[in-house]
Structures are given as structure tokens and as C-alpha cells.
Amino acid sequence: MNNPKITIHYCVLCQWLLRSAWLAQELLSTFGQDLGEVSLAPASKGVFQIYYNDELIWCRVKDGGFPEAKELKRRVRDRLCPERDLGHIDKHSNDNVK
């Protein structure tokens, strides 16, 4: 099986390049070589969407804004390796579950 490709589509006119690059860095720092590629794709018209291969996993319009890094990491992990522990990210999310 090939490692997945993450593509972040961001609006150039809205100047969301830095946010996109930061999220790409966060994903690469967490998942490293488990990912085949993380790419940035310029877009327009307020687009901010993140794809895992061909599956849309975040849409600024549908999801109500931009993802926090921990939420994006959870969504990638749930597709890449659901049993993987994300350390403190998972511990904080479990604190809210009662």
C-alpha cells in the first residue's frame, strides 16, 4: 500500500499560505514518513480544504473555520492508523469525555 497524500488547498487572495504551511509542518512532524506527501495547492474564492488522498477531511465552509492542529492530526490518524496514540492530544480529548 502506498503512503497517503495530504493536499491543503488554500486561498491565495486571503493570504492563507502561512496557515497552510504551518499545518503541513504539524502533520509532517507528527506522522513523518508514514505520509507519502504533504502538498500545498493554491486556490481562490476563500477555499480552505484538506484532502487525505481523494477524501475531503476538512472544509472551512462546512466545518466552520480552520482546523486546530490537534483536530487535523486526529482526522489524519483515524484514516492512517486508528490505533495510533497521539500522546497528549488524545489525553486532553479524553478528559472531556465522561
N, CA, C and O atoms as a GROMACS GRO file, in nm:
protein
  392
    1MET      N    1   0.083  -0.118   0.000
    1MET     CA    2   0.000   0.000   0.000
    1MET      C    3   0.088   0.125   0.000
    1MET      O    4   0.186   0.132   0.074
    2ASN      N    5   0.053   0.223  -0.082
    2ASN     CA    6   0.127   0.348  -0.086
    2ASN      C    7   0.088   0.436   0.031
    2ASN      O    8  -0.026   0.434   0.077
    3ASN      N    9   0.184   0.512   0.077
    3ASN     CA   10   0.155   0.608   0.184
    3ASN      C   11   0.064   0.717   0.130
    3ASN      O   12   0.074   0.754   0.013
    4PRO      N   13  -0.025   0.769   0.215
    4PRO     CA   14  -0.124   0.866   0.168
    4PRO      C   15  -0.065   1.002   0.134
    4PRO      O   16   0.043   1.040   0.180
    5LYS      N   17  -0.140   1.072   0.053
    5LYS     CA   18  -0.105   1.209   0.013
    5LYS      C   19  -0.203   1.304   0.079
    5LYS      O   20  -0.325   1.286   0.069
    6ILE      N   21  -0.151   1.405   0.147
    6ILE     CA   22  -0.232   1.511   0.205
    6ILE      C   23  -0.215   1.634   0.117
    6ILE      O   24  -0.103   1.674   0.087
    7THR      N   25  -0.326   1.693   0.077
    7THR     CA   26  -0.321   1.816  -0.003
    7THR      C   27  -0.402   1.923   0.067
    7THR      O   28  -0.519   1.904   0.101
    8ILE      N   29  -0.338   2.037   0.089
    8ILE     CA   30  -0.404   2.151   0.151
    8ILE      C   31  -0.428   2.256   0.043
    8ILE      O   32  -0.333   2.315  -0.010
    9HIS      N   33  -0.554   2.278   0.011
    9HIS     CA   34  -0.594   2.382  -0.086
    9HIS      C   35  -0.624   2.509  -0.006
    9HIS      O   36  -0.706   2.507   0.085
   10TYR      N   37  -0.557   2.618  -0.041
   10TYR     CA   38  -0.572   2.742   0.035
   10TYR      C   39  -0.590   2.861  -0.059
   10TYR      O   40  -0.534   2.863  -0.168
   11CYS      N   41  -0.668   2.959  -0.016
   11CYS     CA   42  -0.693   3.078  -0.096
   11CYS      C   43  -0.572   3.171  -0.090
   11CYS      O   44  -0.531   3.216   0.017
   12VAL      N   45  -0.516   3.198  -0.207
   12VAL     CA   46  -0.401   3.288  -0.217
   12VAL      C   47  -0.444   3.432  -0.186
   12VAL      O   48  -0.372   3.504  -0.117
   13LEU      N   49  -0.560   3.471  -0.237
   13LEU     CA   50  -0.608   3.608  -0.216
   13LEU      C   51  -0.634   3.638  -0.069
   13LEU      O   52  -0.620   3.752  -0.025
   14CYS      N   53  -0.672   3.536   0.007
   14CYS     CA   54  -0.697   3.552   0.151
   14CYS      C   55  -0.569   3.544   0.233
   14CYS      O   56  -0.571   3.567   0.354
   15GLN      N   57  -0.459   3.513   0.167
   15GLN     CA   58  -0.327   3.505   0.230
   15GLN      C   59  -0.320   3.397   0.338
   15GLN      O   60  -0.273   3.420   0.449
   16TRP      N   61  -0.369   3.278   0.303
   16TRP     CA   62  -0.370   3.167   0.397
   16TRP      C   63  -0.251   3.072   0.377
   16TRP      O   64  -0.254   2.958   0.425
   17LEU      N   65  -0.149   3.116   0.306
   17LEU     CA   66  -0.030   3.033   0.283
   17LEU      C   67   0.039   2.996   0.413
   17LEU      O   68   0.071   2.879   0.434
   18LEU      N   69   0.063   3.091   0.501
   18LEU     CA   70   0.136   3.061   0.625
   18LEU      C   71   0.060   2.962   0.712
   18LEU      O   72   0.120   2.871   0.770
   19ARG      N   73  -0.072   2.978   0.721
   19ARG     CA   74  -0.154   2.884   0.799
   19ARG      C   75  -0.143   2.744   0.738
   19ARG      O   76  -0.130   2.645   0.810
   20SER      N   77  -0.148   2.737   0.606
   20SER     CA   78  -0.139   2.609   0.535
   20SER      C   79  -0.003   2.544   0.558
   20SER      O   80   0.006   2.423   0.584
   21ALA      N   81   0.102   2.623   0.547
   21ALA     CA   82   0.237   2.570   0.566
   21ALA      C   83   0.256   2.522   0.710
   21ALA      O   84   0.320   2.419   0.732
   22TRP      N   85   0.202   2.595   0.806
   22TRP     CA   86   0.213   2.555   0.946
   22TRP      C   87   0.143   2.421   0.969
   22TRP      O   88   0.198   2.333   1.036
   23LEU      N   89   0.021   2.405   0.914
   23LEU     CA   90  -0.050   2.278   0.931
   23LEU      C   91   0.025   2.164   0.862
   23LEU      O   92   0.030   2.053   0.914
   24ALA      N   93   0.083   2.191   0.746
   24ALA     CA   94   0.163   2.089   0.678
   24ALA      C   95   0.282   2.048   0.764
   24ALA      O   96   0.313   1.929   0.776
   25GLN      N   97   0.348   2.145   0.824
   25GLN     CA   98   0.461   2.118   0.914
   25GLN      C   99   0.417   2.033   1.033
   25GLN      O  100   0.486   1.940   1.072
   26GLU      N  101   0.302   2.066   1.091
   26GLU     CA  102   0.249   1.990   1.205
   26GLU      C  103   0.225   1.844   1.166
   26GLU      O  104   0.258   1.752   1.241
   27LEU      N  105   0.166   1.823   1.049
   27LEU     CA  106   0.140   1.686   1.004
   27LEU      C  107   0.269   1.610   0.980
   27LEU      O  108   0.282   1.494   1.019
   28LEU      N  109   0.365   1.675   0.916
   28LEU     CA  110   0.493   1.609   0.890
   28LEU      C  111   0.570   1.581   1.018
   28LEU      O  112   0.637   1.479   1.029
   29SER      N  113   0.560   1.670   1.114
   29SER     CA  114   0.629   1.648   1.243
   29SER      C  115   0.569   1.530   1.317
   29SER      O  116   0.641   1.455   1.384
   30THR      N  117   0.439   1.512   1.306
   30THR     CA  118   0.371   1.404   1.378
   30THR      C  119   0.380   1.271   1.306
   30THR      O  120   0.406   1.168   1.368
   31PHE      N  121   0.357   1.272   1.175
   31PHE     CA  122   0.345   1.146   1.102
   31PHE      C  123   0.467   1.111   1.016
   31PHE      O  124   0.482   0.996   0.975
   32GLY      N  125   0.553   1.208   0.990
   32GLY     CA  126   0.678   1.184   0.919
   32GLY      C  127   0.665   1.099   0.795
   32GLY      O  128   0.588   1.130   0.704
   33GLN      N  129   0.741   0.991   0.792
   33GLN     CA  130   0.747   0.907   0.673
   33GLN      C  131   0.626   0.818   0.654
   33GLN      O  132   0.616   0.746   0.554
   34ASP      N  133   0.533   0.821   0.748
   34ASP     CA  134   0.408   0.747   0.728
   34ASP      C  135   0.322   0.813   0.620
   34ASP      O  136   0.232   0.751   0.563
   35LEU      N  137   0.352   0.940   0.592
   35LEU     CA  138   0.282   1.011   0.485
   35LEU      C  139   0.368   1.007   0.360
   35LEU      O  140   0.490   1.024   0.366
   36GLY      N  141   0.305   0.986   0.248
   36GLY     CA  142   0.379   0.984   0.123
   36GLY      C  143   0.413   1.124   0.074
   36GLY      O  144   0.517   1.146   0.012
   37GLU      N  145   0.323   1.218   0.104
   37GLU     CA  146   0.341   1.354   0.055
   37GLU      C  147   0.244   1.446   0.128
   37GLU      O  148   0.131   1.408   0.158
   38VAL      N  149   0.290   1.567   0.155
   38VAL     CA  150   0.203   1.674   0.202
   38VAL      C  151   0.228   1.791   0.107
   38VAL      O  152   0.341   1.839   0.095
   39SER      N  153   0.123   1.836   0.040
   39SER     CA  154   0.142   1.941  -0.059
   39SER      C  155   0.046   2.057  -0.035
   39SER      O  156  -0.060   2.041   0.024
   40LEU      N  157   0.088   2.174  -0.082
   40LEU     CA  158   0.008   2.295  -0.076
   40LEU      C  159  -0.038   2.328  -0.216
   40LEU      O  160   0.042   2.332  -0.309
   41ALA      N  161  -0.168   2.353  -0.232
   41ALA     CA  162  -0.225   2.381  -0.363
   41ALA      C  163  -0.296   2.516  -0.360
   41ALA      O  164  -0.400   2.530  -0.295
   42PRO      N  165  -0.242   2.615  -0.430
   42PRO     CA  166  -0.306   2.746  -0.434
   42PRO      C  167  -0.447   2.738  -0.492
   42PRO      O  168  -0.473   2.665  -0.587
   43ALA      N  169  -0.538   2.816  -0.433
   43ALA     CA  170  -0.677   2.823  -0.479
   43ALA      C  171  -0.724   2.968  -0.467
   43ALA      O  172  -0.644   3.058  -0.441
   44SER      N  173  -0.852   2.989  -0.485
   44SER     CA  174  -0.908   3.124  -0.473
   44SER      C  175  -1.047   3.114  -0.411
   44SER      O  176  -1.089   3.006  -0.369
   45LYS      N  177  -1.117   3.225  -0.405
   45LYS     CA  178  -1.257   3.231  -0.361
   45LYS      C  179  -1.278   3.181  -0.218
   45LYS      O  180  -1.381   3.121  -0.188
   46GLY      N  181  -1.181   3.205  -0.129
   46GLY     CA  182  -1.198   3.167   0.011
   46GLY      C  183  -1.186   3.019   0.040
   46GLY      O  184  -1.228   2.973   0.146
   47VAL      N  185  -1.130   2.944  -0.053
   47VAL     CA  186  -1.117   2.799  -0.035
   47VAL      C  187  -1.011   2.766   0.069
   47VAL      O  188  -0.899   2.818   0.065
   48PHE      N  189  -1.047   2.679   0.161
   48PHE     CA  190  -0.950   2.616   0.252
   48PHE      C  191  -1.002   2.475   0.276
   48PHE      O  192  -1.094   2.454   0.355
   49GLN      N  193  -0.941   2.379   0.205
   49GLN     CA  194  -0.984   2.240   0.212
   49GLN      C  195  -0.862   2.151   0.225
   49GLN      O  196  -0.756   2.178   0.168
   50ILE      N  197  -0.879   2.042   0.300
   50ILE     CA  198  -0.769   1.948   0.318
   50ILE      C  199  -0.819   1.810   0.277
   50ILE      O  200  -0.924   1.763   0.320
   51TYR      N  201  -0.740   1.746   0.192
   51TYR     CA  202  -0.774   1.614   0.140
   51TYR      C  203  -0.674   1.510   0.190
   51TYR      O  204  -0.554   1.536   0.197
   52TYR      N  205  -0.726   1.394   0.223
   52TYR     CA  206  -0.647   1.275   0.252
   52TYR      C  207  -0.667   1.186   0.131
   52TYR      O  208  -0.774   1.129   0.113
   53ASN      N  209  -0.565   1.174   0.049
   53ASN     CA  210  -0.580   1.116  -0.085
   53ASN      C  211  -0.692   1.194  -0.155
   53ASN      O  212  -0.678   1.315  -0.175
   54ASP      N  213  -0.800   1.130  -0.193
   54ASP     CA  214  -0.909   1.200  -0.262
   54ASP      C  215  -1.027   1.231  -0.170
   54ASP      O  216  -1.131   1.278  -0.217
   55GLU      N  217  -1.011   1.205  -0.041
   55GLU     CA  218  -1.120   1.225   0.054
   55GLU      C  219  -1.107   1.360   0.123
   55GLU      O  220  -1.003   1.391   0.182
   56LEU      N  221  -1.211   1.440   0.116
   56LEU     CA  222  -1.212   1.569   0.185
   56LEU      C  223  -1.225   1.544   0.335
   56LEU      O  224  -1.322   1.484   0.380
   57ILE      N  225  -1.125   1.590   0.413
   57ILE     CA  226  -1.130   1.570   0.558
   57ILE      C  227  -1.147   1.701   0.634
   57ILE      O  228  -1.173   1.699   0.755
   58TRP      N  229  -1.134   1.815   0.566
   58TRP     CA  230  -1.162   1.943   0.629
   58TRP      C  231  -1.203   2.042   0.522
   58TRP      O  232  -1.139   2.051   0.416
   59CYS      N  233  -1.308   2.115   0.549
   59CYS     CA  234  -1.355   2.222   0.460
   59CYS      C  235  -1.391   2.341   0.548
   59CYS      O  236  -1.475   2.329   0.638
   60ARG      N  237  -1.328   2.452   0.524
   60ARG     CA  238  -1.350   2.572   0.606
   60ARG      C  239  -1.499   2.609   0.612
   60ARG      O  240  -1.549   2.647   0.718
   61VAL      N  241  -1.568   2.598   0.500
   61VAL     CA  242  -1.710   2.635   0.496
   61VAL      C  243  -1.795   2.534   0.574
   61VAL      O  244  -1.874   2.573   0.660
   62LYS      N  245  -1.778   2.406   0.546
   62LYS     CA  246  -1.860   2.302   0.611
   62LYS      C  247  -1.824   2.283   0.758
   62LYS      O  248  -1.913   2.260   0.840
   63ASP      N  249  -1.696   2.293   0.791
   63ASP     CA  250  -1.651   2.267   0.928
   63ASP      C  251  -1.647   2.392   1.015
   63ASP      O  252  -1.614   2.385   1.133
   64GLY      N  253  -1.681   2.507   0.958
   64GLY     CA  254  -1.691   2.628   1.038
   64GLY      C  255  -1.559   2.692   1.075
   64GLY      O  256  -1.539   2.727   1.192
   65GLY      N  257  -1.470   2.707   0.981
   65GLY     CA  258  -1.343   2.774   1.009
   65GLY      C  259  -1.224   2.686   0.978
   65GLY      O  260  -1.230   2.595   0.896
   66PHE      N  261  -1.116   2.716   1.046
   66PHE     CA  262  -0.991   2.644   1.024
   66PHE      C  263  -0.971   2.539   1.133
   66PHE      O  264  -1.017   2.557   1.246
   67PRO      N  265  -0.904   2.429   1.098
   67PRO     CA  266  -0.883   2.326   1.200
   67PRO      C  267  -0.773   2.365   1.298
   67PRO      O  268  -0.675   2.430   1.262
   68GLU      N  269  -0.791   2.324   1.422
   68GLU     CA  270  -0.679   2.328   1.515
   68GLU      C  271  -0.588   2.212   1.474
   68GLU      O  272  -0.636   2.112   1.420
   69ALA      N  273  -0.462   2.225   1.499
   69ALA     CA  274  -0.366   2.120   1.460
   69ALA      C  275  -0.405   1.986   1.520
   69ALA      O  276  -0.396   1.883   1.453
   70LYS      N  277  -0.447   1.985   1.647
   70LYS     CA  278  -0.480   1.857   1.711
   70LYS      C  279  -0.599   1.789   1.645
   70LYS      O  280  -0.601   1.667   1.635
   71GLU      N  281  -0.699   1.867   1.601
   71GLU     CA  282  -0.815   1.807   1.534
   71GLU      C  283  -0.776   1.751   1.397
   71GLU      O  284  -0.821   1.643   1.359
   72LEU      N  285  -0.694   1.824   1.325
   72LEU     CA  286  -0.648   1.775   1.195
   72LEU      C  287  -0.565   1.648   1.212
   72LEU      O  288  -0.580   1.553   1.134
   73LYS      N  289  -0.480   1.646   1.311
   73LYS     CA  290  -0.399   1.525   1.337
   73LYS      C  291  -0.488   1.406   1.371
   73LYS      O  292  -0.461   1.294   1.326
   74ARG      N  293  -0.593   1.428   1.448
   74ARG     CA  294  -0.686   1.319   1.479
   74ARG      C  295  -0.751   1.265   1.352
   74ARG      O  296  -0.763   1.144   1.334
   75ARG      N  297  -0.794   1.356   1.265
   75ARG     CA  298  -0.861   1.312   1.142
   75ARG      C  299  -0.767   1.235   1.051
   75ARG      O  300  -0.808   1.138   0.988
   76VAL      N  301  -0.642   1.277   1.043
   76VAL     CA  302  -0.544   1.204   0.963
   76VAL      C  303  -0.514   1.070   1.028
   76VAL      O  304  -0.514   0.967   0.961
   77ARG      N  305  -0.489   1.070   1.159
   77ARG     CA  306  -0.460   0.946   1.231
   77ARG      C  307  -0.572   0.844   1.215
   77ARG      O  308  -0.545   0.726   1.196
   78ASP      N  309  -0.698   0.889   1.223
   78ASP     CA  310  -0.812   0.798   1.216
   78ASP      C  311  -0.818   0.725   1.082
   78ASP      O  312  -0.878   0.618   1.073
   79ARG      N  313  -0.759   0.782   0.978
   79ARG     CA  314  -0.755   0.717   0.847
   79ARG      C  315  -0.626   0.639   0.827
   79ARG      O  316  -0.626   0.532   0.766
   80LEU      N  317  -0.518   0.693   0.876
   80LEU     CA  318  -0.385   0.635   0.855
   80LEU      C  319  -0.360   0.514   0.945
   80LEU      O  320  -0.316   0.409   0.898
   81CYS      N  321  -0.389   0.530   1.074
   81CYS     CA  322  -0.357   0.426   1.171
   81CYS      C  323  -0.441   0.450   1.296
   81CYS      O  324  -0.392   0.507   1.393
   82PRO      N  325  -0.569   0.408   1.294
   82PRO     CA  326  -0.662   0.441   1.402
   82PRO      C  327  -0.616   0.402   1.543
   82PRO      O  328  -0.654   0.467   1.640
   83GLU      N  329  -0.536   0.299   1.554
   83GLU     CA  330  -0.491   0.255   1.686
   83GLU      C  331  -0.372   0.335   1.740
   83GLU      O  332  -0.332   0.316   1.855
   84ARG      N  333  -0.317   0.423   1.659
   84ARG     CA  334  -0.201   0.502   1.699
   84ARG      C  335  -0.238   0.603   1.808
   84ARG      O  336  -0.340   0.672   1.799
   85ASP      N  337  -0.154   0.610   1.910
   85ASP     CA  338  -0.173   0.705   2.020
   85ASP      C  339  -0.105   0.836   1.984
   85ASP      O  340   0.012   0.838   1.946
   86LEU      N  341  -0.178   0.945   1.996
   86LEU     CA  342  -0.122   1.077   1.968
   86LEU      C  343  -0.073   1.146   2.094
   86LEU      O  344  -0.056   1.268   2.096
   87GLY      N  345  -0.051   1.070   2.199
   87GLY     CA  346   0.005   1.125   2.322
   87GLY      C  347  -0.086   1.226   2.388
   87GLY      O  348  -0.203   1.199   2.412
   88HIS      N  349  -0.031   1.342   2.418
   88HIS     CA  350  -0.106   1.444   2.492
   88HIS      C  351  -0.231   1.491   2.419
   88HIS      O  352  -0.327   1.535   2.483
   89ILE      N  353  -0.232   1.483   2.287
   89ILE     CA  354  -0.352   1.524   2.211
   89ILE      C  355  -0.469   1.433   2.248
   89ILE      O  356  -0.580   1.482   2.271
   90ASP      N  357  -0.445   1.303   2.254
   90ASP     CA  358  -0.551   1.210   2.290
   90ASP      C  359  -0.589   1.222   2.437
   90ASP      O  360  -0.707   1.211   2.470
   91LYS      N  361  -0.494   1.245   2.522
   91LYS     CA  362  -0.523   1.256   2.665
   91LYS      C  363  -0.614   1.374   2.694
   91LYS      O  364  -0.707   1.363   2.774
   92HIS      N  365  -0.588   1.489   2.629
   92HIS     CA  366  -0.672   1.606   2.650
   92HIS      C  367  -0.812   1.584   2.596
   92HIS      O  368  -0.909   1.630   2.656
   93SER      N  369  -0.824   1.515   2.485
   93SER     CA  370  -0.957   1.493   2.428
   93SER      C  371  -1.036   1.394   2.514
   93SER      O  372  -1.158   1.404   2.522
   94ASN      N  373  -0.968   1.299   2.579
   94ASN     CA  374  -1.036   1.204   2.664
   94ASN      C  375  -1.080   1.266   2.796
   94ASN      O  376  -1.173   1.216   2.859
   95ASP      N  377  -1.015   1.375   2.838
   95ASP     CA  378  -1.054   1.444   2.961
   95ASP      C  379  -1.194   1.502   2.949
   95ASP      O  380  -1.265   1.514   3.049
   96ASN      N  381  -1.234   1.536   2.828
   96ASN     CA  382  -1.366   1.596   2.806
   96ASN      C  383  -1.477   1.492   2.796
   96ASN      O  384  -1.595   1.527   2.802
   97VAL      N  385  -1.440   1.365   2.782
   97VAL     CA  386  -1.538   1.257   2.770
   97VAL      C  387  -1.569   1.201   2.908
   97VAL      O  388  -1.478   1.162   2.981
   98LYS      N  389  -1.695   1.198   2.943
   98LYS     CA  390  -1.733   1.144   3.076
   98LYS      C  391  -1.838   1.038   3.062
   98LYS      O  392  -1.882   0.981   3.161
   0.00000   0.00000   0.00000
